Amino acid sequence: SPYVLSQSVIQSEVQTSIEQFRLTTSNTFVKQLEFVQKMIIGNQLLSALQTNIVPLYAQIFNGSLELGYYMVYNISNDSYCGCQINDNCRVPSGIFKELGQSYFNILFQNTQLMLMEIDGFSAGCMPMDSILQSTLQCFYNQTCLNELLLFLSTNESFTAMNISKYSRFKPSSTVKEIVNELMVEEWITNISYEKYYAQCAPIRCTYSKVGKHDLVNVLTTIITFHGGLTLVLKLIIANVVRFIHRKKDNEPNSQISLYTRIRQFPTLIKRYLAQLNLFEHRSSNAHQVHYQYIATRLYILIFLILLTILTSYILATKEIYQKTIYHPTEEQYNKLQKIYPNSLSCSCSVISVPYKSFLEIEPFYHHVCSSDMVSQGWIDYYNNFKLYFIISNRDFRANAGHQFQILATLCEQAQQTVNSALQVFLQRQFVSSQIISQELFRSQINESIERWKSNTLNSFLHLTQLIRVTNQGNQLINSFHNFYFYLDQISEQLIPVPANYSTCSCARSSACQIPMGIFVYNWTIFDYVELFRIPNFFTGCFLVESLLESTLECFYDHQCMNIIESYTSNTTTNFSLLDTTRNSPNETVQSIINRLMIDAWQSNISFSAYYKMCSPLSCTYEQTRRHDIVYLISSIFGLFAGLVFGIEILILIILRFIEKMVNDFSLIELKRRFKDLFICREEEQIINRCHFILLILTISLLYMATSLTLVAKTERVIKPSLFTYQYLLTNYQDSLQCSCSHISIEYQSFLTITSRIHQICSSDFVSNDWIDYIYNTIDPFHLNYTDFRTTATGQYQLLASFCQFSRQVLNDALSNLLTSHFIDTELLSYNVLYERIQSSLKEFQMAIPNSFLNSLSVIRETTGANMLMNTFMTSSEFQYETAFTMFSIFYTRPLSYEKCNCGLSSKCVQSSRGMMAGCYPLEALLQSTFQCFYNQTCIDSHNVFQALNISSSTSSQFLINSSIESILNKLMVEDYSINISYEKYFSHCEPLLCSYSYCGHRDILEMTLNIIGIYGGLVIIARFIVVFFLKLYLNKNQKVSPQKGET
């Protein structure tokens, strides 16, 4: 803010920001964690702990088949929960006997083999879900903890946690409940207004107050009014007395009719004016009387002209004054806002108003999210299909349950994302110590809504995209869609081989796909035969990827649905079709996701509700009006007296001068007259001289005091040009205020922001040619897992994806910023505008990478905690039984890197060929550097691709040995450059009015009016003072002393 804010406003704004941060942070983290978990389940990713899917190698009629069998948990004696249908299976966790090779015990989790049940702990399909549903009760109980330690191979002793009465969490609180609060017990904040004030360092403060006039002003007004009032009363009283005397002295005469009097009135007036002599003396001769008549007429003419001009000026001048209305209604405020938009100021009784009190937002989702296609009955209908073991993974019946489960998850997640984000958004506080205009209020709220919608959408899409690219780069294993096992009969080793869809390999692209259909196994040719193809509905390496590329057109078509139903059920189902009148059947799921499954938004902004919550105590506005009647009367009276005495003296001086000139003018006489000015022989002369001197001194002092006193002046400039504004800013920077005619301006209309990405993102090493070159020249499945080349394809795919993702995130964020609006009622100077934009850019530079890094961190930790397996077999490897049976179960064993076990940490790495190898390609890449890319031998000894030019690294902010993770922490951005066109900003603002205040001397006309006004009163008062003190002095000196000799 360009102005210092009060302590209460700072407290409210900071507290609002803190509360918003707490809500947003916890909400974002929890929703991201839930979404990542659901995407893992939707993609049927395989945990090395084999808690959700158990890989089977089946021998069927001398053929072999890889299968993924879903775990079934024994909830009770007659109740089971299968991970294929329910991803939230939960059973008590404990210590079991060794299960041996029992197929039944593994798949059905036989609880009869449990040796100890861990109090509060749960087991289920995925380790992350299991721990979130668990409590920590056992770890508050030393007995339970000791019993658990008996089953572990350790000599260490551990102490149970103490139950604190100050904790916000109970021992029975689930881990999810604790995580929902970010595991924070208490937030402690300290807001230092002193530090804020010191950082603000205000240059000056201006304030207005209502008070009585000072003593000088009061005395000046009294003197001014006294002179005019004395003259007016003198004229009125003299005429009244003369009239009374005339009525008494006149003898009764004949009655004169009114008509005759009216006819005689003009003649009487002419005679009176012709005989009027204001300068008559008893000793005047005919020549002097002639000059006196001329002087009288000149006096009256000058008096009337000056009085008319000065009175007109006083009547025409206006003053600015403040008026206050207490507890105004909304109607009063709106009227005042229209009339006084620039000066109206209304202080709120409540400065922090929640959005939910005046705002309603409702999204309207794609109707598939409320259709049968995402209902549990529809999903279970396909998940419970009986012929699973002899159905191809291309068969719609085998995949439909999972596909529609993913679609339901996307609908649910979109709604949860919007609802939770909306809940946080509506809990935001609109902080303002002053109520703002309805136009500005709606502009600010609409801008906030648009920014919130854009941020919510981008956050959802970026997280979805990041999950997809990390899944592909890590080559995570799903239920035999993106790979299959090759059993080497000689070495009896299981070799994972990437699956191919047509000519597309899942090792190179997650987007490989083929249409789904209805298949039947032909025992003659030992292959599947397609009976019916589902139009534009696909399967591929990952179920999520293939679903996003699919359309739902079959489910708008009654005939298509009937064909599917004929191959899945002998009975008629009651599932409804999608409605073609509401959405296009040919729209892909990806395009629906790109708008967060939302077809339309509806928002309602209530200014009345905001005004009611603000409840302004008072409204103050400045009004320009003519002076009040008291001021006008006193000023005119003062002018009247001043002009009467002033012009009279001036005319008398001129008359006497003319008389002397005519009668006896000579140089000797002029000298004598000048000397007589300082010789006073008579009392009247002394009075006149003293009166004149006192009057001149008083007027001179008043004039000097008035001219030297500085007064606050406010000037206004209508529709100033940029040159005029810059001139005013240079001279009146502290007080200049200019109101914009357009309060909402798009940033992109005057602002340009560009970014420069790390050079690796424009090199050949993120191109498809390079990745294909690596993929085609290296056989990763016959290399040691600690060799970098094993995961090179995945790492380079991740690097290319991160470059592309960084650009996309930056472009989305910059587009969001530049298409948003800069809202301000006042025109800002270039320096203030630059600081505001720099502040926004700094916030942008911190917020965007942090959002990306938080999402990436959730994905990394969730991948590691669930111990997801990859086709490179670098985190865990499969082991199998020596003798194959009908269904042979694969077991897993975690791998180690330099004494770091992937079963304990997913971030284990070790150096290999200038890069890193580790549990996951992602973790290895992040801990690598780009040093190898500057070395030709290291990066490509065959010289097919050229290493990076090391000289170009000198312009980089990153060192050559910087880890890729540290570079990614900056979104791989080298620097930003901004260009602000102040001319364009000024033209879009288009200021209507600029006002500025300054301290200056009174102008000559104003001082002249003041002197003239006070002159009449001073003449009378000064003469009274002189006469009083002179008489006092003379009486004291003329007292007669007592005669001597008297007894």
Summary of the structure (lengths in Angstrom):
residues: 1047
radius of gyration: 48.4
end to end distance: 94.5
largest distance: 174.6
contacts: 3007
relative contact order: 0.11
helix: 51%
strand: 20%
